[in-house]
Amino acid sequence: MSKVVEGRGGRVIYSGDVTGLLLGEVGDLWDMVALVEYASQAAFMEQMSSPDRASIERHRHAGLAGQLNIRTKLRPT
């Protein structure tokens, strides 16, 4: 997936295994998290429907029981 993201000007800022929760409760703890920066919302939408992504979709489904994509906006300091 990182090649698909990077091919459209985005970058993986962080990825790592989830080892536990410090605060809160969830039904099923996630296996891993990743923080990705996309060049733009349009670039994100383009990669979501790209043939590159479609070609690896079966691997994503096999490796992920679930997924959230959360859009954020940087707070001014």
C-alpha positions in Angstrom: 0.0 0.0 0.0 2.9 2.4 0.7 3.9 2.2 -3.0 0.4 3.2 -4.0 0.3 6.1 -1.6 3.8 7.3 -2.5 3.0 7.0 -6.2 0.5 9.8 -5.8 2.7 12.2 -3.7 1.7 10.9 -0.3 3.9 9.4 2.4 3.7 7.0 5.3 4.7 9.1 8.4 4.5 6.3 10.9 3.5 2.6 11.1 3.7 0.2 14.0 2.3 -2.7 15.9 -0.3 -2.0 18.6 0.9 -3.4 21.9 -1.9 -2.3 24.2 -4.1 0.6 25.2 -3.2 3.1 27.8 -6.6 4.7 28.0 -10.1 3.5 27.0 -11.6 0.2 26.0 -12.3 -1.5 22.6 -13.9 -4.8 21.7 -11.0 -6.0 19.6 -7.6 -4.4 19.8 -6.1 -3.5 16.5 -3.0 -5.3 15.2 -1.3 -2.2 13.8 -1.7 1.5 13.0 -0.3 3.7 10.3 -0.3 7.5 9.9 -0.3 8.6 6.2 -0.1 12.0 4.7 -1.7 12.4 1.3 -0.8 15.2 -1.2 -4.5 16.3 -1.3 -8.0 14.9 -0.8 -8.2 14.6 -4.6 -5.0 12.4 -4.6 -6.5 10.2 -1.9 -9.8 9.8 -3.8 -7.8 9.0 -7.0 -5.7 6.3 -5.3 -8.9 4.7 -3.7 -10.2 3.9 -7.2 -6.8 3.3 -8.9 -6.0 0.0 -10.7 -2.8 -0.2 -8.5 -4.9 -0.4 -5.3 -7.4 -2.7 -6.9 -4.6 -5.1 -7.8 -3.6 -5.5 -4.1 -7.1 -5.3 -2.6 -7.3 -9.1 -1.9 -4.1 -8.9 0.1 -5.5 -6.0 2.2 -8.6 -7.9 2.9 -6.7 -11.0 3.8 -4.4 -9.1 6.2 -7.0 -6.8 7.8 -10.1 -7.7 9.8 -11.1 -4.1 9.8 -9.9 -0.6 8.9 -10.7 3.0 9.6 -9.6 5.9 7.5 -9.8 9.1 9.6 -9.4 12.5 8.0 -7.9 15.2 10.2 -7.0 18.9 10.0 -3.9 20.3 11.6 -4.7 22.7 14.5 -3.0 26.0 14.3 -0.5 26.6 17.0 
